[in-house]
């Protein structure tokens, strides 16, 4: 899915959004992420952490980027439970992240995501050696759309 730019009715600033995409999952229940960036707050974005194929409370999200762990701050609110298709359930929650996180992930050799849920931790690679993910490529499209929108 493509990243999309819309314009806020509130302040006419650009808003770039991409739906969550899956990481390099090795199990039926897996993690992923999407995001939303607003021109009005250019130094940060909302990272939407996702758990696919399970409804569970998402409590935390973090990335291991080339050996450095980056913990994200919850944006507040509760976990959203979604039914993507008739047979696919999911859970999503927003976290505040610095815009620099995007470039750090895109230029790293090894990135893993951990989503902490009420049922424990789920971990999947975003990129690791020759293995990449739909989320990694979606992040590239998201970054390009932010640049095109003036970010």
Secondary structure, DSSP 8 states (H G I E B T S, - for coil): ---EEEE-TTT--EEEEEEEEE-B-SSSSEEEEEEEEEGGGTTEEEEEEEEET----EEEEEEEETTEEEE-EE-SS--EEEEEETTEEEEEEEEEEETHHHHHHHH-SEEEEEEEETTEEEEEEEEETTEE-HHHHHHHHHHHHHHHTT-
